[in-house]
Amino acid sequence: MRPIDLDLIVELYEKYAEPLADARNAQRELLARFRGPIKAQLDDIEAEITYLLVRDTRPETVVEIGALHGWSASWILRALVDNGTGHLFSYDLIDSSERTVPAELAAGRRTFLHGDVKDRWRELESSPDYVFIDAAHSGRFARWYLEHLFPGLRSGVRVSVHDVFHFRRPVPLSEGAVLMRHLGRHGMPYFTAAPARARQTYQRLLELRRDLKLDQPVRKSTDNPMVYFTLG
């Protein structure tokens, strides 16, 4: 599995520009239907990179920890649909995503597991090929998945973790701080397009998206604080 770096992300944008444009349009239409307290959590670039990595990985099993209102699930499912294979298992304490993820995406491709992932993780029958984490952003939760979840995953699994780089450095004692220390100790490289942390990377992707005519916003938020890495 190739490392996740800027060269790979640029290649994937260029390779999947047309289906990504279709996915962006579909997500924009979905967002227009969101009402009331329903929120879309991912910013555009991090959502697009998630889509692109799922396309590239071609996972048979994706695990999403923290579905909330289904915005990330819908992005992941569009990638699985476009791949023509794969199943998404979503964990959350609330089940609102069951009502907001489009049925045409979820049918036969998504299983929602209502409850605490720490209690239900072992119900999963197959090992995931991609793990997406956007749940409790505490150091305690990070220590749980670093100590109990990650050791059971095979080498080469790609992982996305949200809300790490809203600032140049993660907030002290947060999930991001614990995760970054872990990656540093184990010599595991990571990728982020967060402008607070990687301004040049962010600017390069803005230019690329303009060239590919993918720059019309789906959402207005631009933090893109997610990190991506591959388990070694």
N, C-alpha and C positions, 0 to 999 in steps of 0.2 A: 504494500500500500504506500503510495507516494506521501511524503510529508505535506501537511497543510501549510502552504506559504503563499506569498503574493503571486508568484509565477503560476502556481496551480489555479488559484482563483481567477486570474486573468484568462487563462486558457479555458476554464469552464464557462466564464461569461461569454466568450467568443463562440464556443462550441454550442452552447444551449441558448443563444440569444433569442431565437424565435419562440421556442416553447416558454422561455422565461417571460417574454413579452405577453404571451397569452395568459400565463399564470398571474402576472401583475394585474392585467385587466380584470380577470375573474376575481381577484382579491379586492380590487377597488370596488367592484360591484357588491361583493359580500360586505365590505365595510360600510357601504351606504345603507345596508339593511340593518346594521347593528343599532340598537336603540337603548335608551335608559342607562343602566349601570354597566352595560356590556362594554368591555374595553379590549382594544387590540394592543398586545404587549410588545411585539417585536417591531423595531424600526425597519425601514425599507432595505438597507444594505445587508443587515444581519439576517433578515428573512430571506433575501435572495441568495445569500451564501448558504444558508441552511438548505434551501431548495437545490442549489447546485451540488452541494456535497452529497445529498441523498441521491441525486441523479447519478453522480460519479461512483458512489459506493455500491449502488444497486443492492441495498440490504433486503434480506428476506424478513427480518424482524427489526423494527424500530421501537424503542422504549422512550416514552415521553413522561417525565416526572414533573407534574405541574401543568395542567391543561387550561386552567381557569375558564375563559369563555371561548376557547377553541381557535383563536387566531393562529397560533403556531401549529396546532394540529391540522388546520386546513392547508397551510403551506406544505407541511410534510406530506399530507395525503395527495396533494396535487403532484408532487414529485413521484410518489409511488404509482399513481395512475399513469403518469407519463412514462415511467419505467416499465409498466405492464406487469409488475410483480411487487410483492412486499406487503407486510401487515403492520399496523401501528397499534401498540398497546399503551394506553394513556392512563396515568394514575393521578387522582386528585381527591381532595377532601370534599369538594363541591362538584355537583354534576351538571352545571349549567352548559357545559360544552356539548352535552348530549342533545340539547335543544338548538344549538347555534351552528354546529358543524353541518354543512350541507349533506343531506342524505345521499345524494348521488356520489359524493366522495367517500363517505363512511361505509356504505353498504358492502359487506364482505371484506372490508379492508381495515376496519378499526374495531378494537375491543376496549371499552372503557371499564376501568377497575376503580370502583368507588371506595375510598378509604386511604389510610396511611400506607405509603409505599413501604415503610419499614416493617409493616405487618403483612403485606400482601406480596412482597417481591418474589418469594419462593414459589408462588403459584404459576409463574411464567414457565411454560413448558420447553421453550427453546431459548438458547443464548442469543442476546441481541447482537446485531451487527452495527447499530448506531444508537447512541444514547443522547437524549436531549433533556437538559435539566434546567427548570425554571420554577422552583418551588420556594421553600423557606430559604432566605438568604442569610442565615445565621452561621457563625462558625461551627456551632454544634451540629447542624445538619451536614455541613461539608465534612466534618470529621466522621459522621456516620457513613456517608457513601464512600469516602476514601478508605475507611477501615473495613467495611462490610460488603459494599457493592463492587468496587473496582477490583479487589483481588480475585473475584470470581469470574471476571470477564477475560476473554481471550486477548492475546496480543493483536494489535492492529485494529481494534474497535475505535471508531471515531466518536468523539464526544463534543457536545456543545454545552456551555454553561452561560446562563444569562446574568446580566446585572453585575458584572465584575468591574468594568472600567467606565463608570460615570465621571470619574476624575482620573488624573494621571496615575494615581495609586489607589488600590482598593481601600475602602473604609476599614480602619483598624477593627480587629475582632470579627469581621464579617466573613461570610462564605468566601468571597473573593480573596481576602487576605490569607485565609487558611489554604485555599486551593493554590494560590500562587507560590506559597512557601513549599507546598508539596511538589509542585512541578519543578521548582528550582532545585530542591534537594535531590530529585530523581533525574535531573538533566533532561526533562521532557520539554521540548519546544512547543510553543503555542502560537496561534495567529489571532489577531484582532484587527478590526477596521474601526475601532472606537477613535474618534478624533481627539479625545482627551488623552489617549495613550499613544496613538500611532497616526499623527496628523498627515504625514507624507503618504502613508498607505491609503488613508481615507481620501485624500486629494486625488491620488492616482485612480482610484475606483470611481470617483465622481467624473473624472475626465473620460474614462473608459465607458461609463454608462451614457454620457452625452454622445460619444461617438457611435454607440450602438442604439441610440434613440430609446434608452431605458431610463431617462432622467425625470420624467413626469412623476411627481410624488404620488405614492399611494397613501402614505401617512406623512405628517409634517414633522414628527420628531426625528432628530438626527443624532442622538447619543450613540446608538449602535454599540452597546457596552459588552456584547457577547464575546467569549473566547472559544476557540476551537483547538482541539489537539487530538493526537492519536495515542492510545495506550501502547506502551512498549512492553 
